[in-house]
Amino acid sequence: MSGVNKVTIVAFAMMLCILLQTNISKADTFLAGDANGWGFKLNGWPNGKTFKTGDVIKFKYPAGAHNVVKVDQAGFDSCNGAGGQAFTSGDDKITLTQGTSYFICTIGPHCANGIKAAVTAN
């Protein structure tokens, strides 16, 4: 391999790394419920926020007191977590995919009492 080819390959690899880093760094992290965290004081969170595909929602709550279950719209509307993806650590990080993601708490009547959020990422 000639010296010119090696330089071209190295330059291309460096540009690729820079482009990948730029895409990664564009993702934002949002705390579900803002300062209140994931709980009874969601107060319309995430209204007024703009989310992108790849952004991360961080769910902070006392483990055992709440959970986060990612459900479809029917599960969100009915507060039914059956078939959803459950998170229970109290420090859950979920990366958004394009479209609307639905999250509920399935402990007791928590969802019916407002511990739920629909987040739309563009």
PyMOL commands that set and color helices and strands:
alter all, ss='L'
color gray80, all
select helices_A, chain A and resi 3-25+34-36+73-78
alter helices_A, ss='H'
color red, helices_A
select strands_A, chain A and resi 29-31+56-60+68-71+85-87+91-95+99-104+116-121
alter strands_A, ss='S'
color yellow, strands_A
deselect
rebuild
show_as cartoon
